[in-house]
Amino acid sequence: MADSLPDRGVTMNEVISQLVARTSVRAFTDEPVSAADERAILEAACQAPTAGNQQLYSIIVARDPALKKALAHTCDDQPFISRAPLVLVFCIDVRRWWRGFGLVGAFPRDPGAGDALLSLEDVMCAAQNAVVAARSLGIGSCYIGDILERREEQARLLGCPRYVVPAAMLVMGHPTPAQLARKKPRRFDLDGVVFENRYNDPSDDELRELLAQKEGHTSDPDDGFDAWLSAFCRRKWNSGFSREMSASVARTLADFTFAADGVAVEPGQGDAE
């Protein structure tokens, strides 16, 4: 059970305790994830909310050590990815239904940007179910954002055809003692992100107070807040990673908007690559 959070007025039960206590884990013991636990995690993922019960995703379990090493290399050379006992790649997948409609002569339109975004919502619901299920089994996890940033390379590595796009990756395993001892970074207080009926755009002073919560600063420039926020902007918002992520998402949406090579190919009559 996680510690309670009396200062935030949280009513705790076992599920909420697991959610509150969960942190990203990047170092794992040598203990493998058992076949039973893996199956439970995947079953939980596939029970997630999904648009129209379509399950617009596929999950690729990366087992081959060479594949895991290649994924780690293309994800900013993060070696803990290749060492993770369980690596799951969640893919946007509207190909399954698109092809199925073609098989029965339903003349489906080409998938578009809306389909990609709807599928992405399905992906993240399934992935988060997997995270919660893993935590309940004592298994740690970490999301890898680079999977979408470098999605063209990832798609080649994973053999993804058209309208199947790697969108989220989770690495999982049993946390090391040091990882278990890590303090969870602070989240915003609810009044900074939860509003009633209408969005509340904070004043400049209110915004400074809100953002300062993340690192335990005050909003006073003399407390280092300005320097911290400027450095955070350079490291995250203005980083090459962030810029490439936006470019990759734009390419993904463009891919879903236009037929391959500008030539429409009917589903059920071969691949559209």
Secondary structure, 3 states (H helix, E strand, C coil): CCCCCHHHCCCCCHHHHHHHHCCECCCECCCCCCHHHHHHHHHHHCCCCCHHHCCCEEEEECCCHHHHHHHHHHCCCCHHHHHCCEEEEEEEECHHHHHHHHHCCCCCCCCCHHHHHHHHHHHHHHHHHHHHHHHHCCCEEEEECHHHHCHHHHHHHHCCCCCEEEEEEEEEECECHHHHHCCCCCCCCHHHCCCCCCCCCCCHHHHHHHHHHHHCCCCCHHHCHHHHHHHHHHHHHCCHHHHHHHHHHHHHHHHHHCCHHHCCCCCCCCCCC
